Amino acid sequence: MILGKPAPFVRAFIDAVDDAIRAQHPSHAMSATQRAWLAFCVTAVLITNSICWARFERASLGTYSLAALSWMFRHSKLPWDHLLVASVRVILRHHGITSGTLVIDDTDNPRSKSAQTLAYLYKLRDKASGGYLWGQSLVFLCLVTPKISIPVGVVFYQPAPELSAWYKQEKTLKKRGVPKHQRPPKPAPNPRYPPKEQLALRLLEAFKAHHPHIRVHCIMADALYGTATFVDGASAIFGGVQVLSQIRSNQNIRVGKRVQHVADYFATHPGTPQRLRLRGGPEVVATIGSARLYVCSHHTKRFIVAIKYEEEES
């Protein structure tokens, strides 16, 4: 498809984003050239389904050169820090959205082995093959509403080099059978390399500061963020809102004076069959049990729900 000029609706959206930036930060407004360049790039992404300067140049039949597009990206002083915030404001205002649910997750972005100058690169564990690959890891925040679901925050994660070296050494020494008291202690946290749960809390705090008028019903995250630090911290940011996460099957809970795994507790308290509809699909039957139990690592009681679908054994 030939791309001669930015789509009218994209240009209108970029103008609205610029107005939102001017309302909050008048000194960071975009110039006419910057708005035209950004509108072209957004249109090119929609048409080519990629982010590639060479494809953008071919789609425009040479109207916009690869060198000029790349130069604008690398050297133009666009208000990058304000673009996502302003874009989210424009979309929320357009759809009349005043509330929603925040969902936190992370993803790995594989890169070429020859990539050396990209930021936040490190060796990633490949879940599919069990090996390792070169890439980046991102923690992102999404706002889910009855009308739309959109990303509202993203940040790169990178482990501390000294911590990665310690894990590697710890694994080697364990294989050799070296006792724990003879192995090097775990290094202290490096504030330059915050863990993912801390990055997630920062994203929540930023969303709260940038969009104070949005009412948050609850916060959801997977098992990686099911720690007391994250659950309590995320809830406190939004005034005690409910936080939903996952708990490991071997997590220790205390029932009376007895400590046991959460899976063992629900094995003797199986729950009752319930009919559920998953993501708008057909209804399924699941056995659901729940209890308010003391989670030892959290030092408090949590409301725990156990779900077993028909095809599952536990």
Buried (B, 14 or more C-beta within 10 A) or exposed (E): EEBEEBBEEBBEBBBBBBEBBBEEBEEBBBEEEBBBBBBBBBBBBEBBEEEBBEBBBBBBEEEBEBEEBBEBBEEBEBBEEBBBBBBBBBBBEEEEBEEBBBBBBBEBEEBEEEEEEEEEBBEBEEEEEEEEBBBBBBBBBBBBBEEEEBEBBBBEBBBBEEBBEBEEEBEEBEEEEEEEEEBEEEEEEEEEBBBBBBBBBBBBBBBBEBBEEBEBEBBBBEEBBBBEEBBEBBBEBBEEBBBBBEBEEEBEBBEEEEEBBBBEBBEEEEBEEEEEEEEEEEEEEBBBBBBEBBBEEBEEEBEBEBBBEEEEEE
